[in-house]
């Protein structure tokens, strides 16, 4: 019941920043836990961050903790991923995802926890 569209990807130098956006169309955006995943060529899809329905709690992969910030605006039906201090190993296609599973965020770190996915946006970090 929700369509997700990512934007904001691009090419940046190591140490730079990008902010990704995920716009959701649907009746009740605030009922979904939202997550960000990334997938590099030849690798499995990797959890990046998740945010609770209200936005009051967040959860991050160790690889991005302290550098990335997930946030959401339930009025604008949008979730964001602010990425700072980018590294070449952050290069991936980044995907936005939504789940109506009512659970703790630590249980939403695998792709099969999510019901809806965006098309992805490419992030490339040059060394």
KEVEXSE-982699 format. One record per residue (C-alpha): residue number from 1; residue in three letters; y, x, z. Coordinates in steps of 0.001 Angstrom, whole numbers, plus 500000, padded with zeros to 6 digits. Layout:
<pts>
PT; NUM; ALA; Y; X; Z
...
</pts>
This chain:
<pts>
PT; 1; UNK; 500000; 500000; 500000
PT; 2; UNK; 502309; 503044; 499937
PT; 3; UNK; 503374; 505272; 497048
PT; 4; UNK; 504508; 508819; 497857
PT; 5; UNK; 506690; 511036; 495658
PT; 6; UNK; 507459; 514644; 496610
PT; 7; UNK; 510496; 516600; 495469
PT; 8; UNK; 512412; 519759; 496323
PT; 9; UNK; 509985; 522458; 495245
PT; 10; UNK; 511061; 525494; 493294
PT; 11; UNK; 511192; 529281; 493073
PT; 12; UNK; 512648; 531264; 495979
PT; 13; UNK; 512659; 534875; 497124
PT; 14; UNK; 510749; 535955; 500210
PT; 15; UNK; 512820; 535187; 503290
PT; 16; UNK; 514494; 532220; 501644
PT; 17; UNK; 514393; 528506; 502439
PT; 18; UNK; 513503; 525212; 500789
PT; 19; UNK; 513492; 521613; 501964
PT; 20; UNK; 510839; 519314; 500555
PT; 21; UNK; 511253; 515551; 500568
PT; 22; UNK; 508639; 512812; 500328
PT; 23; UNK; 509939; 509363; 499451
PT; 24; UNK; 507670; 506444; 500346
PT; 25; UNK; 507653; 502990; 498833
PT; 26; UNK; 505858; 500349; 500861
PT; 27; UNK; 506317; 497629; 503388
PT; 28; UNK; 505936; 499565; 506645
PT; 29; UNK; 506585; 503306; 506446
PT; 30; UNK; 506888; 503535; 510221
PT; 31; UNK; 503243; 502485; 510691
PT; 32; UNK; 501942; 505722; 509115
PT; 33; UNK; 501358; 509167; 510509
PT; 34; UNK; 502697; 511514; 507818
PT; 35; UNK; 501404; 514945; 506913
PT; 36; UNK; 502058; 517869; 504599
PT; 37; UNK; 499258; 519875; 502967
PT; 38; UNK; 499277; 522718; 500469
PT; 39; UNK; 496794; 523975; 497906
PT; 40; UNK; 496870; 527263; 496020
PT; 41; UNK; 494801; 527840; 492850
PT; 42; UNK; 491130; 528331; 493663
PT; 43; UNK; 491597; 527473; 497347
PT; 44; UNK; 490908; 524372; 499401
PT; 45; UNK; 493653; 522042; 500513
PT; 46; UNK; 495226; 523375; 503720
PT; 47; UNK; 496954; 521491; 506526
PT; 48; UNK; 500602; 522389; 507084
PT; 49; UNK; 502201; 519860; 509441
PT; 50; UNK; 502022; 516282; 510723
PT; 51; UNK; 504443; 513914; 512428
PT; 52; UNK; 503862; 510809; 514526
PT; 53; UNK; 504899; 507329; 513454
PT; 54; UNK; 508083; 507384; 515514
PT; 55; UNK; 508833; 511024; 514738
PT; 56; UNK; 508731; 511913; 518410
PT; 57; UNK; 505856; 514412; 518140
PT; 58; UNK; 504875; 517042; 515580
PT; 59; UNK; 501937; 519361; 514944
PT; 60; UNK; 501844; 522566; 512878
PT; 61; UNK; 499355; 524989; 511434
PT; 62; UNK; 499561; 528385; 513116
PT; 63; UNK; 500494; 529975; 509785
PT; 64; UNK; 503787; 528046; 509595
PT; 65; UNK; 504646; 527489; 513266
PT; 66; UNK; 508176; 528644; 514018
PT; 67; UNK; 509131; 528721; 510326
PT; 68; UNK; 508564; 525145; 509094
PT; 69; UNK; 509887; 521881; 510535
PT; 70; UNK; 508591; 518413; 509687
PT; 71; UNK; 510850; 515413; 510254
PT; 72; UNK; 511130; 511800; 509147
PT; 73; UNK; 513728; 509114; 508635
PT; 74; UNK; 512136; 505687; 509028
PT; 75; UNK; 515279; 503955; 507755
PT; 76; UNK; 515209; 505928; 504496
PT; 77; UNK; 511377; 505870; 504322
PT; 78; UNK; 511335; 509636; 503831
PT; 79; UNK; 509537; 512587; 505406
PT; 80; UNK; 510853; 516145; 505088
PT; 81; UNK; 509494; 519658; 505355
PT; 82; UNK; 512120; 522304; 506060
PT; 83; UNK; 510676; 525703; 505155
PT; 84; UNK; 512435; 528850; 506380
PT; 85; UNK; 511535; 532547; 506251
PT; 86; UNK; 509269; 531890; 503295
PT; 87; UNK; 506518; 534373; 502461
PT; 88; UNK; 504647; 534965; 499191
PT; 89; UNK; 501509; 533528; 500826
PT; 90; UNK; 503350; 530195; 501171
PT; 91; UNK; 503129; 529812; 497389
PT; 92; UNK; 501228; 526566; 496747
PT; 93; UNK; 501469; 523041; 495508
PT; 94; UNK; 502667; 521025; 498501
PT; 95; UNK; 501404; 517465; 498998
PT; 96; UNK; 502714; 514655; 501168
PT; 97; UNK; 500140; 512321; 502727
PT; 98; UNK; 500048; 509156; 504837
PT; 99; UNK; 497443; 507657; 507150
PT; 100; UNK; 497323; 504424; 509128
PT; 101; UNK; 494726; 505938; 511493
PT; 102; UNK; 495943; 505512; 515056
PT; 103; UNK; 495038; 508806; 516695
PT; 104; UNK; 496440; 512031; 518127
PT; 105; UNK; 498023; 514349; 515576
PT; 106; UNK; 495495; 517118; 516212
PT; 107; UNK; 492830; 514885; 514627
PT; 108; UNK; 494775; 514506; 511356
PT; 109; UNK; 494534; 518116; 510145
PT; 110; UNK; 491899; 517521; 507451
PT; 111; UNK; 492521; 515864; 504066
PT; 112; UNK; 489963; 513119; 504710
PT; 113; UNK; 492118; 511811; 507566
PT; 114; UNK; 494694; 510574; 505042
PT; 115; UNK; 494601; 507502; 502824
PT; 116; UNK; 497564; 508050; 500498
PT; 117; UNK; 498791; 511137; 498640
PT; 118; UNK; 501746; 512171; 496535
PT; 119; UNK; 501532; 514035; 493235
PT; 120; UNK; 502541; 517397; 494696
PT; 121; UNK; 505486; 519736; 494208
PT; 122; UNK; 505228; 523436; 493354
PT; 123; UNK; 506636; 526050; 495734
PT; 124; UNK; 506672; 529651; 494496
PT; 125; UNK; 507833; 532517; 496720
PT; 126; UNK; 508466; 535854; 495020
PT; 127; UNK; 508100; 539181; 496825
</pts>
